[in-house]
Amino acid sequence: MGQAIDRLADFVASARWEDVPDAVRDHARLVLLDTVGVMLAGSERPEVASLRRQLGSTGTGATLLARGWGSQDPRTAALLNGIAGRAIELCEGLRLVSGQAAIQVLPGILAIAQARHACGRDVLGAFIVGYETAGRLCAAFTPRPLAHQNGQASLLAAAAAGARMAGLDGEGVSRAMRISTTLLLTPSYTNVVAGATTLNVAGGMSGFVGALAPELAQAGFTAQPGAIEEALGQMVGTGFDAGHLVDDLGSSWAIMRNYFRLYACCNPIHPALDALHVALAQLRPQPDQIERIDIATYRFAAVMKNPEPPNFFASKYSLPHAAAVLVVRGRLGHAGLDDSALADPQVAMLRRRVHIEEDPAMSERAPTWRPARVTVVLKDGRSATHAVESHRGDFNQPFERSEILAKFRELAGHVLTAEGVQQAESMLLALDTIGDFDQAIGSLRHHVLSA
């Protein structure tokens, strides 16, 4: 028991930058850039800004990636930045398994890096191996049916990455991960239907644990040898199979199998929205010309059919709402799926004309594929149908690099000036050349919009 975990921990502690392929490094920079952009824009959400004000700014430790560019101790900074990154439903995620690795692993790394004045290469190296740990743990883990993956397997990966960032050896990384099993959370997908933003706190707690776990290990706290297997297999989950946990370790990289999001809503509904986009382009209807929109898709997406989402957060998990916004506004990015969309009378009218059903044949093909079929019927009798195998940005049709950069520039512009956005982009894309990450983040202070 624990041998595979220990091998994984040894890899986290000892993997060398020189052994990471250039393609992996380059993609990791882009994932990191995307995640920082999401954190910056997410910091503007009212509940996130309010919590930041309540907790205050100590002036020491790590930067709060938000207007004012305040500071907090590394644990609190990681918590707040992590919550912000979960708040707008634009963070990237793991493909084929359930988990949003970057937003749970990165905040703790950034906070510890600032406190330790680490170099950029160490930051990026810890991010890559932390992401790898998340991918492997999530693949081996069987979550409970209602469990959302915030604060579960990826929380342990955040602890592993934080332990590497803190300079722990393989035994220390293993112990930090095992200690963290007592801090695993039980968030539910039911939160999203109710619009319960507490789900985002669970994501932020991974960052908090990423900064705290190394300190607990260094302080002498211990944990049982099989803590991870027990916690993931019997406590928060229903199974954990470590049989393939370290297969191809160091030659197969989870971060290369991620997905990005350009639509500001839950990833499973993206294929249907892509199909709708094509059907609308064929018909070019005005909103009041639409009689109905029929959507067939796989089970996980088909359940997101609440036509009356109660708030901004719930709207991110409503396929009828996102479809209606696409018809009315023609876009589904952060600016399109905003608070005002909920109050738009045309959007509200169209939501009730979207009809969703599960196609069992499509469900059988998920999650390898994420199929959807959409038919738009107009009041004059014209119609258009389009089907997709999966969404844009998936393996078969990845987003262009320019699209990810444009997303970062839009999101970062909520907190940084135009010059600051440009400087942040250049810095993050050349992160491995930076000698002191704390100084690099500090240099952006002069380009931050006032709180």
C-alpha positions in Angstrom: 0.0 0.0 0.0 1.3 3.5 -0.9 4.1 2.4 -3.2 2.6 4.1 -6.2 1.8 7.2 -4.2 5.4 7.3 -3.0 6.7 6.9 -6.6 4.5 9.8 -7.7 5.7 11.9 -4.8 9.3 11.2 -5.6 8.6 12.3 -9.2 7.0 15.5 -8.0 10.0 16.3 -5.8 12.8 15.3 -8.2 11.5 15.9 -11.8 14.0 18.1 -13.6 13.1 21.1 -15.8 15.5 19.7 -18.4 13.5 16.5 -18.7 10.2 18.3 -19.6 9.7 18.4 -23.4 9.6 21.8 -25.0 6.0 21.3 -26.2 4.9 20.6 -22.6 6.7 23.7 -21.3 5.1 25.9 -24.0 1.6 24.5 -23.4 2.0 24.9 -19.6 2.9 28.6 -20.0 -0.4 29.0 -22.0 -2.4 27.2 -19.3 -0.8 29.3 -16.6 -1.5 32.5 -18.5 -5.1 31.5 -19.0 -5.6 30.7 -15.4 -4.2 34.0 -14.1 -6.5 35.8 -16.5 -9.5 34.0 -15.1 -8.4 34.8 -11.5 -8.1 38.5 -12.4 -11.5 38.8 -13.9 -13.1 36.5 -11.2 -11.8 38.8 -8.5 -14.4 41.4 -9.6 -17.4 39.2 -8.6 -19.2 41.0 -5.8 -19.0 38.1 -3.2 -15.3 37.7 -4.0 -14.5 41.4 -3.6 -16.6 41.5 -0.4 -14.7 38.6 1.1 -11.4 40.2 0.2 -12.4 43.4 2.0 -13.5 41.4 5.1 -10.2 39.6 5.3 -8.3 42.8 4.7 -4.7 43.1 3.5 -1.7 42.4 5.7 0.8 44.0 3.4 3.0 41.0 3.5 3.3 37.6 1.9 1.6 37.1 -1.5 -0.3 39.2 -3.9 -4.1 39.3 -4.2 -4.7 39.3 -7.9 -7.3 42.0 -7.9 -7.8 45.7 -8.0 -5.5 47.4 -5.4 -3.0 44.5 -5.7 -3.1 44.0 -1.9 -1.1 41.3 0.0 -2.0 38.6 2.4 -0.2 35.7 4.0 0.4 32.9 1.4 -2.5 30.7 2.6 -5.1 33.4 2.5 -3.8 34.8 -0.8 -4.0 31.4 -2.3 -7.6 30.9 -1.0 -8.8 34.2 -2.3 -7.1 33.9 -5.7 -8.5 30.3 -6.0 -12.0 31.4 -5.2 -11.8 34.2 -7.8 -10.6 31.7 -10.4 -13.6 29.5 -9.9 -16.2 32.4 -9.8 -16.8 33.0 -13.5 -16.8 29.5 -15.0 -14.0 30.1 -17.4 -11.2 28.0 -15.9 -9.7 25.2 -17.9 -10.0 21.5 -17.0 -8.8 18.0 -17.4 -10.1 16.0 -20.4 -11.6 12.5 -20.1 -11.7 12.8 -16.3 -13.5 15.1 -13.9 -11.3 17.8 -12.5 -10.2 21.4 -12.9 -6.5 21.1 -12.2 -4.9 24.5 -12.9 -7.1 26.7 -10.8 -6.7 24.3 -7.8 -3.0 23.7 -8.1 -1.7 27.1 -9.3 -2.8 29.6 -6.5 -0.8 27.8 -3.8 2.3 27.6 -6.0 2.1 31.4 -6.8 1.7 32.3 -3.1 4.6 30.1 -1.9 6.8 31.3 -4.8 6.3 34.9 -3.8 7.1 34.2 -0.1 10.2 32.3 -1.1 11.3 34.7 -3.9 11.5 31.6 -6.2 12.5 31.8 -9.8 10.0 31.5 -12.6 11.4 28.2 -13.7 10.6 26.7 -10.3 7.1 28.1 -10.5 6.5 26.5 -13.9 8.1 23.3 -13.0 6.0 22.9 -9.9 2.9 23.8 -11.9 3.6 21.1 -14.5 4.2 18.3 -12.0 1.3 19.4 -9.8 -1.0 19.3 -12.8 0.4 15.8 -13.6 -0.4 14.7 -10.1 -4.0 16.0 -10.4 -4.5 14.2 -13.7 -3.2 10.9 -12.4 -5.1 11.1 -9.1 -8.4 12.1 -10.9 -8.0 9.2 -13.4 -7.5 6.7 -10.5 -10.4 8.2 -8.4 -14.1 7.3 -8.6 -16.0 10.2 -7.1 -19.4 9.8 -5.6 -22.3 10.6 -8.1 -23.2 14.0 -6.8 -19.6 15.1 -5.9 -18.1 18.1 -7.7 -14.3 17.8 -8.0 -13.5 21.1 -6.3 -11.4 20.3 -3.2 -11.1 16.5 -3.8 -8.4 14.7 -5.8 -6.9 18.0 -7.1 -6.6 19.3 -3.6 -4.0 16.6 -2.9 -2.2 17.6 -6.1 -2.1 21.2 -4.9 -0.5 19.9 -1.7 2.1 18.0 -3.7 2.9 21.0 -5.8 3.1 23.3 -2.8 5.5 20.8 -1.1 7.8 20.8 -4.1 7.7 24.6 -4.1 8.6 24.6 -0.5 11.6 22.4 -1.2 10.4 19.1 0.4 11.9 15.8 -0.8 9.9 12.8 -2.0 9.1 11.7 1.5 8.0 15.2 2.4 5.8 15.5 -0.6 4.1 12.1 0.2 3.5 13.2 3.8 2.1 16.5 2.8 -0.3 14.8 0.4 -1.3 12.2 3.0 -1.8 14.9 5.7 -4.1 16.7 3.3 -6.5 13.8 3.1 -8.0 15.1 6.4 -8.8 18.4 4.6 -10.7 16.9 1.6 -14.1 18.5 1.0 -17.5 17.2 0.0 -18.9 19.7 -2.5 -22.1 18.8 -4.4 -23.2 19.4 -8.0 -26.6 20.4 -6.5 -24.9 23.7 -5.6 -24.8 24.7 -9.3 -28.6 24.4 -9.8 -29.3 26.4 -6.7 -26.7 29.0 -7.7 -24.8 28.3 -4.5 -21.4 30.1 -4.9 -20.1 28.2 -1.8 -19.0 25.7 -4.4 -16.3 28.2 -5.5 -14.9 28.3 -2.0 -14.3 24.6 -2.2 -12.1 25.3 -5.2 -10.2 28.0 -3.4 -9.6 25.7 -0.5 -7.3 23.6 -2.7 -5.0 26.7 -3.0 -5.2 27.2 0.8 -4.2 23.6 1.4 -1.5 23.8 -1.2 0.2 26.5 0.9 -0.7 25.0 4.3 0.2 21.3 3.7 4.0 21.9 3.4 3.9 23.8 6.6 2.2 21.0 8.4 4.7 18.5 7.1 7.6 20.7 8.1 6.1 21.2 11.5 6.1 17.4 12.1 2.6 16.4 11.5 2.2 12.8 10.3 -0.4 10.7 8.5 -1.1 7.0 8.0 0.6 5.2 5.1 -2.6 4.4 3.2 -4.3 7.7 3.8 -4.9 8.6 0.2 -6.2 5.2 -0.8 -8.6 5.2 2.1 -9.7 8.8 1.7 -10.3 8.7 -2.1 -11.5 5.1 -2.1 -13.8 4.9 0.9 -14.4 8.4 2.4 -15.0 11.1 -0.3 -15.1 8.6 -3.2 -16.2 5.1 -4.0 -13.0 3.8 -5.4 -9.3 4.4 -6.0 -7.3 2.2 -8.3 -3.6 2.9 -8.2 -2.7 0.1 -10.6 -1.8 2.5 -13.4 -1.0 5.6 -11.3 2.6 5.9 -12.4 2.4 4.4 -15.9 4.5 6.3 -18.4 5.5 8.8 -15.6 7.7 11.4 -17.1 6.8 10.6 -20.7 3.0 11.2 -20.8 1.8 14.6 -19.6 -1.7 15.3 -18.3 -1.4 19.1 -19.1 -1.3 18.2 -22.8 -4.8 16.7 -22.5 -6.5 19.7 -21.0 -9.4 21.8 -22.4 -9.7 25.6 -22.5 -13.0 27.5 -22.3 -14.1 30.4 -24.3 -17.7 30.1 -23.4 -18.3 31.3 -19.9 -20.4 28.4 -18.8 -20.1 24.7 -17.8 -18.0 22.8 -20.3 -20.4 19.8 -20.9 -23.0 22.2 -22.6 -20.4 23.6 -25.0 -21.0 21.1 -27.8 -24.7 21.9 -28.0 -23.9 25.6 -28.1 -21.4 25.0 -30.9 -24.1 23.2 -32.9 -26.6 25.9 -32.2 -24.1 28.5 -33.4 -24.0 26.7 -36.8 -27.7 26.3 -37.1 -28.2 30.0 -36.3 -25.7 31.0 -38.9 -27.7 29.1 -41.5 -31.0 30.7 -40.6 -29.9 34.1 -39.3 -33.2 34.6 -37.4 -34.3 37.4 -35.1 -35.0 36.2 -31.6 -38.8 36.7 -32.0 -38.8 34.5 -35.1 -37.8 31.4 -33.2 -40.6 28.9 -32.4 -38.4 26.4 -30.6 -34.9 25.0 -30.1 -34.6 21.3 -29.7 -31.4 19.9 -28.2 -30.4 16.3 -27.8 -27.1 15.6 -26.0 -25.5 13.2 -23.5 -26.7 12.7 -20.0 -24.4 15.0 -18.1 -25.2 17.9 -20.3 -28.9 17.1 -20.6 -29.5 17.6 -16.9 -28.4 21.2 -17.1 -31.9 22.3 -18.3 -33.2 24.7 -15.7 -34.9 27.5 -17.8 -35.1 29.9 -14.8 -31.6 30.1 -13.2 -31.9 32.1 -10.0 -28.6 34.0 -10.2 -25.4 34.6 -12.2 -23.7 31.5 -10.9 -26.6 29.2 -11.7 -26.9 30.7 -15.2 -23.5 29.2 -16.0 -25.1 25.7 -15.7 -28.3 26.4 -17.6 -28.2 25.3 -21.3 -31.5 27.0 -22.0 -30.1 30.3 -20.7 -26.8 30.0 -22.6 -28.6 29.1 -25.8 -30.9 32.1 -25.4 -28.0 34.4 -24.8 -26.3 33.1 -27.9 -29.4 33.9 -30.0 -29.9 37.3 -28.5 -26.3 38.5 -28.1 -24.4 36.4 -30.5 -21.6 35.7 -28.0 -21.0 33.6 -24.9 -17.8 35.0 -23.4 -17.4 36.7 -20.1 -19.1 39.9 -21.4 -21.9 38.0 -23.0 -23.0 35.7 -20.1 -23.0 38.5 -17.5 -25.5 39.6 -14.8 -27.4 41.7 -17.2 -28.2 38.6 -19.4 -30.5 37.3 -16.6 -32.6 40.5 -16.7 -32.8 40.6 -20.5 -36.5 40.1 -21.4 -35.6 38.6 -24.8 -33.3 36.1 -23.2 -36.0 35.2 -20.6 -38.6 34.7 -23.4 -36.2 32.4 -25.4 -35.2 30.3 -22.5 -38.7 28.8 -22.3 -38.5 27.8 -26.0 -35.4 25.6 -25.5 -36.2 21.9 -25.1 -33.5 19.4 -24.0 -33.5 15.7 -23.9 -30.9 13.0 -23.3 -29.9 10.8 -26.3 -28.9 7.4 -24.8 -26.7 6.6 -27.8 -24.8 9.9 -27.2 -24.5 9.1 -23.5 -22.8 5.8 -24.3 -20.1 7.6 -26.2 -19.3 10.1 -23.4 -16.9 11.1 -22.1 -14.6 10.1 -25.0 -16.9 12.1 -27.2 -19.4 14.8 -26.1 -22.0 14.8 -28.9 -25.0 17.1 -29.4 -27.6 17.7 -32.0 -29.6 21.0 -32.3 -32.6 21.8 -34.4 -33.8 25.4 -34.6 -37.4 25.8 -35.8 -38.7 29.2 -37.0 -42.3 30.4 -36.9 -42.4 30.5 -40.7 -41.7 26.8 -40.8 -38.0 27.0 -41.8 -35.6 24.9 -39.7 -31.9 23.9 -39.5 -30.3 21.0 -37.7 -26.6 20.6 -36.9 -24.8 17.9 -34.9 -21.3 17.8 -33.5 -19.1 15.0 -32.0 -17.6 17.3 -29.4 -17.0 21.0 -28.8 -14.5 23.3 -30.3 -11.3 23.3 -28.2 -11.4 19.5 -27.8 -8.8 17.1 -29.2 -10.3 17.2 -32.7 -10.3 21.0 -33.1 -8.2 22.8 -30.6 -8.4 26.5 -30.1 -5.9 28.7 -31.8 -3.2 30.2 -29.6 -4.4 33.6 -30.6 -7.9 32.9 -29.2 -6.4 32.0 -25.8 -4.3 35.2 -25.8 -7.3 37.3 -26.7 -9.3 35.7 -23.8 -6.5 36.6 -21.4 -6.3 40.2 -22.6 -10.0 40.7 -22.1 -10.1 39.1 -18.7 -6.9 40.7 -17.4 -8.2 44.1 -18.5 -10.7 44.1 -15.7 -7.9 44.6 -13.2 -4.9 45.9 -15.2 -4.3 48.8 -17.5 -3.7 48.1 -21.2 0.1 48.5 -20.6 -0.2 46.2 -17.5 -2.0 43.5 -19.5 0.7 43.6 -22.1 3.4 43.4 -19.5 1.7 40.6 -17.6 1.3 38.6 -20.8 5.0 39.0 -21.7 6.1 38.1 -18.2 4.0 35.0 -17.9 4.8 33.7 -21.3 8.5 34.0 -20.5 8.1 32.9 -16.9 11.0 30.4 -16.9 13.5 33.3 -17.6 12.5 35.3 -14.5 14.9 35.3 -11.5 12.5 36.4 -8.8 8.8 35.8 -9.2 7.9 38.2 -6.3 9.7 41.1 -8.0 8.0 40.3 -11.3 4.5 40.3 -9.8 5.4 43.4 -7.8 6.4 45.2 -11.0 2.8 45.1 -12.2 1.6 47.1 -9.2 2.0 50.4 -11.2 -0.4 49.1 -13.8 -3.3 48.0 -11.6 -6.7 49.8 -11.7 -7.7 51.3 -8.4 -10.0 49.4 -6.1 
